[in-house]
Amino acid sequence: MPTWPVKRLSYSDFLTYLSLILMAGTLAAAVAKCVFIFPPYMLSPAPSADKTGALDSLIVPSVASGICVLLSCGRDLRFGMARALPLALCALTVAAGAAALKLGNTYDALNYVPPAVFFAAFAAIATVARVLIFRRGTGARKGFIAAVVCALPAALISLGAIAAVLSGHKLIATLVLLFLPVPFCAASALACAAAVSRRSAIMLMCLPLPVCIFCATRTLNFGGAYGAATVLSVIFTAAAAASVAEDVRKTRKLIKGDTAMANKVISGMGFHHIALKAHNFEESLKFYTEGLGMKPLAGWGEGDGRIQMLDIGDGTILELFAGGSEHAETGRYIHLAFCCDDVDAAFAAAVKAGAKVKTEPATVPLDSKPQPMTLRVAFVYGPSGEELEFFKVVE
């Protein structure tokens, strides 16, 4: 079972997450209310006080969450002002929608407010997801497969919308388009979050816009709305397809490069960690964590048998051992560890190549913190006497 870095939540992180939670709650509540106030084509109920006042209770939370997101995310290096401003606008869409329901033609407002809120809510979800999703360590092949799988629902809905508007049956097409905003926005947000490139993410998130525009403007000018939906559906889908095709071309090169560089003798082999035996364990631990910013992953043992794994920052690990000599010249790195798919096969290959055996392959359960884990390890000495470890986390 993999272990995760223990991260101390800073005051800045706390404010960012709090503002995002406030924004998410406001948008979720707005979407829930808009689902009920959006008049289905066949029912077309008359506007009522309940419908026109549906978003009134969310005006203050909408404005508050918009301001909080702008102030907190704008200072967060992961988001920055480029993302903070659109997120704030997404939150303020709810307040703007509530005002629209109170002003002008109420029947038209009941049509164009919900699609705008739907799109804003799912666009915000996609934007935050792309920033917060833990993507480190994902290879080109796995990342591309995930992107394709997540994009399939949006692609199918997009093709369905195009087929509907090009069918020539305006009544059927209208019924189809009227009920697409929520599932289309949700599917596009999923595709956007997993997209390979930022360009493709934007294109995929824009896929539901023709449907949303049609729903919002059909009562004002049905012919114009239908024509715009037809043209924009084709244009946005073609643009998204072209962008994804470019990602496919680039990803194939990456996968080919990964395959070319892969170890042909030991499957899955790669650098995992390097071990250092420290004279003053606490001092070294403080230096590497507080001084150099490494994150604790797993620790076990006591006294001179204490061991702590630290994430250097890119997934590479420094394994800190206690019990080192106080003489500087004997404080040293004690072995080089390689992760691999099959420890026994790697060990056999090394011995066959001339390595001397230190420790035969063995399964080692560890009562580590924050959670126990079991390792499969083996040690050999290389040609110059260097100690090598073959390493795999079993569970």
C-alpha positions, 0 to 999 in steps of 0.5 A: 500500500503506498504511503503519502506525504505528511503535509502540515496545513499552512494558514494560507492553505487553510484560507484557500481550501475554506474559500473553495469549500464555500464556493463549491457549496454555493454553486452546488446549492445554486445548481440544485435550485436551478434544476427545479426552476428551469422550465422543461419544454413540454411543461413551460409553467408560468413564472412564480414567486417561488421560482423568481426568488429561488436564488435570493438566499444565495446572493450573500454567500455568492458574493462572499465566496467570490471575494474569498476565492479572489483574495485567497486563490489569487495569493496561492501559487498553485492558482494565481490570479489567472485562475482566481478571477474566473473562479470568482466570476463563477461564484458571482454568477449566482448573484447575477442570476438572482438579479436577472430573475428579478429584472426584465422578462421573468420568463426569459430569465428563467430560461437563461439563468440556469444554463449559465449557473450550470456551466459556471459551476462545472467550469469551477469544478474542472478548474479546481480539479486540474490544480488539486488532482495529485498527478505526480508519478503518472506515466505518459501512457497511464495519463493518456489512457485516463484522459481518453476514458474521462473524455468519452462521455463528453464526446458521446454527448457532443456527437449526440447534440450534433446529430440532433441539430443536424437531423432536421427535426427541430422539435426532437432536437429542441427536446434533446438540447433542453435536457443536456446542460447538466449532464453535458457540463458534468461530462465536460468538467470530467474531461477537462480535469483529466485532459493532457494539455491546458489547451485541450482542457479549455476546448473540452470545457467549452463543448457544452456552451452551444447547448447552454446558449441555445437554452438561454436564448431560444425564447428570445429568438428560436431561429437564431438560437437553433442556428447558433447551436448548430454552427457552434456545436460543429465548431467547438467539437471540431476544435476540441477534436483537433486539440486532442489529436495534437495531444495524441501525436505528442503523447505517442512520442512520449510513450515511444520515448519511454519504451525506448528508454525502459530497462530491457533486462529488469522490468519496471526498474527505476531509482527509488531511494538512497540511504544515509547513516546519520550521527545525530539523527534528530539534527539530520532529520530537522535539517532535511525536513525544516531546512531543506523542505523534505516531507516525512513518508514513513518511519519505524524503529527506536534508538540507533535502529530508527529509520525515517523515509523522506520525500525529496520533492519529486518522489525520490526518497532519502532514507535516514538511518540512526547510529552513524559514527561521529567522525565526518569521514565515516558518515556516509550513504550506505546503499543505493536502492532501485524499485522494480516489478520483480525483486527476485528476478532483479536479484538473479540478474544482478548475481548472474552479472557478477554481483556478490550476494549480501541478502537473499530476497525476503519479504519484510513487514514493517510497523511503520507510521503513519501506516504499516507496509510490507516490502520485498527486498534483496541486497547485493554488492556491485563490482566496486563493492557498492551496496545495491538494494532491489526494492518493492512495496508489496502492500 
